[in-house]
Amino acid sequence: MNFLRFLWHESGAMGRQISFATFCSGAISGFLVTIILGAASTATDNTKSFSNLLMFAVALTGMMTAKRFSLRRATVLTEGIVEKLRLRLADKIRRAELFYFEKIGAERFHTLLTTETQVISNTATMAINASASAVMLVVAFGYIAFLSIPAFVLSLTAISVTIIAYRLSLRSVDPLLRQTVEQENRFFALLGHLLKGFPEIKMNVRKNHDLFGQHLQPAAATLRDLKVDTGHRFVNTTIITHSAFYVLLAVVIFLLPRLSQVEPSVIVKISAVVLFIFGPLAEVVGVLPFLAKASVAIDAIEKMEQSLDREVGSHPPVDLENPPRSWDFESVGVRDLRFQYENADGSPGYALGPINLTFKRGETVFIKGGNGSGKSTFLKLFTGLYPPRAGCITVNEKAVLGPQLQRYRELFSIIFTDFHLFDRLYGLHAIDDEALAQLIDDMELTDKTAFQEGRFTNIELSTGQRKRLALITVLLENKPILIFDEWAADQDPTFRRHFYHEILPALKKEGKTIIAATHDDHYFDTADRVLGMDFGRFVADESNN
Ligand SMILES: Nc1ncnc2c1ncn2[C@@H]1O[C@H](COP(=O)(O)OP(=O)(O)OP(=O)(O)O)[C@@H](O)[C@H]1O
């Protein structure tokens, strides 16, 4: 979408106020030119000098007031638009499903919410200044028409030819801008590998050199070439307009007197107007590359928002303001559950199921299986994070329907292998500080972190310690079903033993249902049941009790 149309669309009543003020400031600055030139031509006439000065002062005050108003309001408006847009996108993202989120990728959303939305605020003030200049140009041309109709017609012809040449030269820039954005994303992705894979590349010169020399550098060079190419085309457009300005002067000075009877004093005035409008003309032209870039960013934002709307609209709405009622259950499970990933080329990927399973309330169940056997995928399906291709989730043997999905999800607390550790206990309000300090102590983290002023003082911990902190959050959430995906894998032998022999039994005693994917066969006897997975199916059901 065109950037100015986007601004107008998003700005509502304030946009109309700003447009009016911008129009006034542009129009008054146009009139200022006419006042100055009028005053210059009657400078020796004492009777007129006071009234000219008064008009000049009034116009100047009016222009400054209107400009100040429009720019101040524009700052409020654009920052408001960026805030609204970021929150609107973030709100849609939080309503999307995990499967969709993973498909798009967190990095893409991150760029959208940071770099691409920032373009709007960077461009808006320039665009508003340029709009005022455009209005001033119109007034100035009106004044030329007032001075001499042939001069006006000639100037208009020169400007029209310039605009056509400008648009033609700009036509090739748009696809180039889009290519630049794509290449920029590729380059940033490679930079991400350099930054996130820092320890790995420090340990391996070949890897370091390959990533930098064979991938990052060529990507940077392609990006530079694209940007230089785009820049050159913008230089062409700037040259066209600057030349047009001199052509316009030449037309007024050399051609106009040949075509019509015009007083030399009028030619001087028209030339002065043309000189006056050079600055505003440059401002209008200068903003065009930025408008083109902003339009590309707006298109990307708009496309993503449409995709998010489709995603959010394809699921029953969820009330995220009020938590759903709790759900009393005797059993949870899955019936005829099937799922299939899609490979990057769109072909069918790893398939899971059919799976039929029931977990009884208060049971401790371990899921074992080799790497890639489908344990994590099953847990995401079972907890309602992934949509099954067929079959359903059940509570008390009854299928969970779409509108009940969030209520179902609220039954669980989960620690996945790639969990995120929050520094605050979001969603938990009545926190018992003493109980929390005790939990920190139980997890042997007292000398590492504390909970102060609503946040953990330190979350820069070892992987095992981070998992213990995540476990504290899970315990505080007090959900009836706890899911652990290889939680103990990063614990030292002592704490691992503590987890299986003390923490899990204590949770079971409290009535919690525990489902854990684990490779810790030494502790399989601590579960009520151990289920085995292979090739996306459950293959064994060994009851321990
Ligand atoms: N996002 C994805 N897109 C396509 N295929 C995937 C995706 N995530 C996982 N897979 C495939 O699904 C299969 C099962 O993966 P899953 O993570 O469920 O296994 P797992 O049993 O938890 O393994 P591990 O013990 O290594 O954690 C794997 O073979 C993997 O290649």
The ligand as an SDF file (V2000), in Angstrom:
LIG
                    3D

 31 33  0  0  0  0  0  0  0  0999 V2000
    9.0600  -28.4470   12.6050 N   0  0  0  0  0  0  0  0  0  0  0  0
    9.2600  -29.6360   12.0300 C   0  0  0  0  0  0  0  0  0  0  0  0
    9.0510  -29.8030   10.7230 N   0  0  0  0  0  0  0  0  0  0  0  0
    9.2190  -30.9970   10.1200 C   0  0  0  0  0  0  0  0  0  0  0  0
    9.5920  -32.1160   10.7840 N   0  0  0  0  0  0  0  0  0  0  0  0
    9.8080  -32.0270   12.1100 C   0  0  0  0  0  0  0  0  0  0  0  0
    9.6580  -30.7810   12.8000 C   0  0  0  0  0  0  0  0  0  0  0  0
    9.9380  -30.9940   14.1020 N   0  0  0  0  0  0  0  0  0  0  0  0
   10.2480  -32.3100   14.2210 C   0  0  0  0  0  0  0  0  0  0  0  0
   10.1760  -32.9130   13.0310 N   0  0  0  0  0  0  0  0  0  0  0  0
   10.4210  -34.3360   12.7590 C   0  0  0  0  0  0  0  0  0  0  0  0
    9.5630  -35.0740   13.5960 O   0  0  0  0  0  0  0  0  0  0  0  0
   10.2430  -36.2000   14.1170 C   0  0  0  0  0  0  0  0  0  0  0  0
    9.9360  -36.3500   15.5910 C   0  0  0  0  0  0  0  0  0  0  0  0
   10.5430  -35.2640   16.2670 O   0  0  0  0  0  0  0  0  0  0  0  0
   10.3600  -35.1020   17.8360 P   0  0  0  0  0  0  0  0  0  0  0  0
   11.0240  -33.8310   18.1980 O   0  0  0  0  0  0  0  0  0  0  0  0
    8.9290  -35.2410   18.1670 O   0  0  0  0  0  0  0  0  0  0  0  0
   11.1750  -36.3470   18.3800 O   0  0  0  0  0  0  0  0  0  0  0  0
   11.5960  -36.7110   19.8650 P   0  0  0  0  0  0  0  0  0  0  0  0
   11.1790  -38.1080   20.0970 O   0  0  0  0  0  0  0  0  0  0  0  0
   11.0890  -35.7060   20.8340 O   0  0  0  0  0  0  0  0  0  0  0  0
   13.1730  -36.6360   19.7480 O   0  0  0  0  0  0  0  0  0  0  0  0
   14.2880  -36.2850   20.8490 P   0  0  0  0  0  0  0  0  0  0  0  0
   14.3970  -37.4570   21.7780 O   0  0  0  0  0  0  0  0  0  0  0  0
   15.5010  -36.1390   19.9990 O   0  0  0  0  0  0  0  0  0  0  0  0
   13.8720  -35.0170   21.5170 O   0  0  0  0  0  0  0  0  0  0  0  0
   11.7070  -36.0310   13.7910 C   0  0  0  0  0  0  0  0  0  0  0  0
   12.1010  -37.0590   12.9150 O   0  0  0  0  0  0  0  0  0  0  0  0
   11.8310  -34.6860   13.1590 C   0  0  0  0  0  0  0  0  0  0  0  0
   12.6240  -34.7640   12.0170 O   0  0  0  0  0  0  0  0  0  0  0  0
  1  2  1  0
  2  3  1  0
  2  7  2  0
  3  4  2  0
  4  5  1  0
  5  6  2  0
  6  7  1  0
  6 10  1  0
  7  8  1  0
  8  9  2  0
  9 10  1  0
 10 11  1  0
 11 12  1  0
 11 30  1  0
 12 13  1  0
 13 14  1  0
 13 28  1  0
 14 15  1  0
 15 16  1  0
 16 17  2  0
 16 18  1  0
 16 19  1  0
 19 20  1  0
 20 21  2  0
 20 22  1  0
 20 23  1  0
 23 24  1  0
 24 25  2  0
 24 26  1  0
 24 27  1  0
 28 29  1  0
 28 30  1  0
 30 31  1  0
M  END
$$$$
